[in-house]
Amino acid sequence: MSSAYDSLVQAALLFAAIFGLTAVVLAVARRYRGRAAQDKLNPHEMMSNFRELYDRGGLSDEEFRTIKSKLATELRAELKDNSGAG
């Protein structure tokens, strides 16, 4: 009977350890995902950063035009969304 009780206690401890580790992993994942969402730049900030890089000579004319045209699409969509919200 003692061995059955010991096995049950070991199983309960193992379950508790797995549950605790799962909780820790989920907490870390939530914190990382929240931080990643905050770190994302909006199109205006990205355009400013690329403009500075271009002005310093880090981008060619063609590269900057390509980036600008792609960001312009996002900027227009953002403006359209903002104008409909207010």
Secondary structure, DSSP 8 states (H G I E B T S, - for coil): -HHHHHHHHHHHHHHHHHHHHHHHHHHHHHHHHHHHHHH---HHHHHHHHHHHHHTTSS-HHHHHHHHHHHHHHHHHHHHHHHHH-
